[in-house]
Amino acid sequence: MYDQIQKNLDDLRVSSQQEINAICKVNALGLKGNQQMFVEIEQVQTQLIDNQLHIIETVITTTSRLDMESQERLQSLKKELQKELVEIQKQGFRNRLSDLEQDFEERVAVGQASFAIFQISQQDFYDSRCDVYCKFLRCQLTLVRLYISVAKDPDFLDSLKRKEVDILTKGV
């Protein structure tokens, strides 16, 4: 029984990996941006874990309580998947935050280059930089609040709330 469950879980993993590979190929062709790619990959990974958890929970409820060894193995597998789900959320957050930071740095660099070759005045450069920074902070805040709404791990939730306070103190 356990081997069949493991095979079903592995089949789901393979299918999800194929979907992730397709998403990455579309991104590599320039047809999707990094933010969209990160969102879609996280959705696929989260759906995989949810499907796996559903299978395990169904088997746990239908397995005889007398079969303690199978129950323990399934409970252990369930806990591993729940930890993996938290790691997926953390990685998704880090990826998206990193992409936002890179976008901010690129926009500032464009402004600096325009100023350096006298296409814009110093005041326009500072105004543009301020606008870009404010937009960056708003995007960060939106991202943090999105993850706060779905975070399942108390430590991750605490770190997100600290990040939210940090952003708010910067003056969004």
Phi, psi and omega per residue, in radians:
M1 nan -0.845 -3.099
Y2 -1.078 -0.676 3.136
D3 -1.110 -0.682 3.120
Q4 -1.157 -0.714 3.106
I5 -1.088 -0.783 -3.138
Q6 -1.079 -0.676 3.109
K7 -1.113 -0.753 3.111
N8 -1.079 -0.724 3.129
L9 -1.153 -0.716 3.110
D10 -1.127 -0.692 3.098
D11 -1.059 -0.718 3.094
L12 -1.099 -0.726 3.133
R13 -1.072 -0.790 -3.134
V14 -1.079 -0.789 3.128
S15 -1.069 -0.748 3.127
S16 -1.164 -0.673 3.128
Q17 -1.133 -0.656 3.085
Q18 -1.106 -0.704 3.109
E19 -1.138 -0.729 3.111
I20 -1.117 -0.746 3.096
N21 -1.027 -0.713 3.126
A22 -1.136 -0.707 3.107
I23 -1.081 -0.767 3.139
C24 -1.124 -0.657 3.116
K25 -1.132 -0.743 3.121
V26 -1.097 -0.690 3.099
N27 -1.143 -0.742 -3.121
A28 -1.111 -0.508 3.097
L29 -1.378 -0.110 3.122
G30 1.444 0.259 -3.120
L31 -1.509 -0.222 3.094
K32 -2.444 2.576 3.080
G33 -1.417 2.947 -3.130
N34 -1.077 -0.749 -3.132
Q35 -1.006 -0.811 3.139
Q36 -1.107 -0.718 3.117
M37 -1.069 -0.815 -3.130
F38 -1.066 -0.722 3.128
V39 -1.089 -0.833 -3.097
E40 -1.160 -0.704 3.111
I41 -1.107 -0.772 3.124
E42 -1.096 -0.669 3.103
Q43 -1.101 -0.755 3.132
V44 -1.116 -0.796 -3.130
Q45 -1.124 -0.728 3.129
T46 -1.142 -0.734 3.117
Q47 -1.106 -0.675 3.090
L48 -1.024 -0.884 -3.121
I49 -1.093 -0.761 3.116
D50 -1.041 -0.750 3.119
N51 -1.131 -0.738 3.121
Q52 -1.122 -0.754 3.112
L53 -1.083 -0.683 3.124
H54 -1.082 -0.772 3.107
I55 -1.048 -0.836 -3.097
I56 -1.113 -0.785 -3.133
E57 -1.112 -0.641 3.102
T58 -1.126 -0.770 3.140
V59 -1.169 -0.684 3.132
I60 -1.055 -0.766 -3.107
T61 -1.251 -0.415 -3.128
T62 -1.699 -0.180 -3.132
T63 -1.429 2.424 3.124
S64 -1.039 2.413 3.103
R65 -1.136 -0.285 3.127
L66 -1.291 -0.413 -3.132
D67 -1.557 1.262 -3.046
M68 -1.130 -0.624 -3.112
E69 -1.086 -0.800 3.111
S70 -1.128 -0.715 3.117
Q71 -1.041 -0.781 -3.120
E72 -1.151 -0.740 3.124
R73 -1.102 -0.732 -3.141
L74 -1.182 -0.709 3.097
Q75 -1.103 -0.693 3.110
S76 -1.117 -0.765 3.109
L77 -1.107 -0.680 3.104
K78 -1.076 -0.764 3.128
K79 -1.128 -0.699 3.093
E80 -1.065 -0.757 3.140
L81 -1.155 -0.661 3.106
Q82 -1.135 -0.671 3.070
K83 -1.144 -0.700 3.131
E84 -1.102 -0.658 3.113
L85 -1.091 -0.720 3.094
V86 -1.103 -0.732 3.132
E87 -1.146 -0.620 3.083
I88 -1.102 -0.767 3.105
Q89 -1.090 -0.781 -3.131
K90 -1.092 -0.779 -3.128
Q91 -1.154 -0.720 3.099
G92 -1.056 -0.740 3.109
F93 -1.111 -0.816 -3.139
R94 -1.066 -0.749 3.138
N95 -1.074 -0.825 -3.087
R96 -1.213 -0.659 3.103
L97 -1.155 -0.745 3.113
S98 -1.073 -0.712 3.121
D99 -1.142 -0.676 3.077
L100 -1.086 -0.763 3.136
E101 -1.102 -0.731 3.122
Q102 -1.118 -0.726 3.111
D103 -1.082 -0.737 3.106
F104 -1.058 -0.835 -3.129
E105 -1.082 -0.673 3.116
E106 -1.152 -0.717 3.140
R107 -1.155 -0.695 3.098
V108 -1.142 -0.711 3.136
A109 -1.086 -0.678 3.102
V110 -1.103 -0.754 3.103
G111 -1.097 -0.727 3.114
Q112 -1.113 -0.713 3.132
A113 -1.141 -0.723 3.115
S114 -1.102 -0.694 3.115
F115 -1.190 -0.705 -3.093
A116 -1.110 -0.564 -3.137
I117 -1.786 0.340 3.023
F118 1.087 0.523 3.061
Q119 -1.417 -0.450 3.101
I120 -2.337 2.749 3.132
S121 -1.381 2.926 3.119
Q122 -1.073 -0.734 3.135
Q123 -1.109 -0.745 3.098
D124 -1.092 -0.663 3.105
F125 -1.092 -0.815 -3.127
Y126 -1.159 -0.692 3.100
D127 -1.101 -0.776 3.135
S128 -1.095 -0.774 -3.141
R129 -1.080 -0.723 3.112
C130 -1.106 -0.781 3.113
D131 -1.070 -0.765 3.141
V132 -1.116 -0.733 -3.132
Y133 -1.139 -0.734 3.125
C134 -1.120 -0.727 3.095
K135 -1.108 -0.728 3.109
F136 -1.021 -0.807 3.138
L137 -1.129 -0.712 3.111
R138 -1.109 -0.725 3.102
C139 -1.119 -0.739 3.094
Q140 -1.053 -0.802 -3.121
L141 -1.078 -0.745 3.099
T142 -1.062 -0.770 3.134
L143 -1.100 -0.804 -3.137
V144 -1.063 -0.794 -3.121
R145 -1.155 -0.585 3.060
L146 -1.069 -0.818 -3.120
Y147 -1.247 -0.541 3.059
I148 -1.063 -0.671 -3.085
S149 -1.208 -0.351 -3.094
V150 -2.059 -0.092 -3.073
A151 -1.124 2.327 -3.137
K152 -1.868 -0.356 -3.096
D153 -1.619 2.203 -3.105
P154 -1.035 -0.674 -3.140
D155 -1.175 -0.749 3.110
F156 -1.119 -0.737 3.120
L157 -1.066 -0.761 3.109
D158 -1.070 -0.768 -3.139
S159 -1.132 -0.622 3.091
L160 -1.168 -0.718 3.127
K161 -1.151 -0.653 3.068
R162 -1.117 -0.718 3.110
K163 -1.106 -0.699 3.112
E164 -1.063 -0.806 3.117
V165 -1.086 -0.744 3.132
D166 -1.022 -0.777 -3.141
I167 -1.158 -0.758 -3.125
L168 -1.122 -0.579 3.121
T169 -1.270 -0.301 3.082
K170 -1.396 -0.163 3.005
G171 1.671 0.820 3.097
V172 -1.205 nan nan
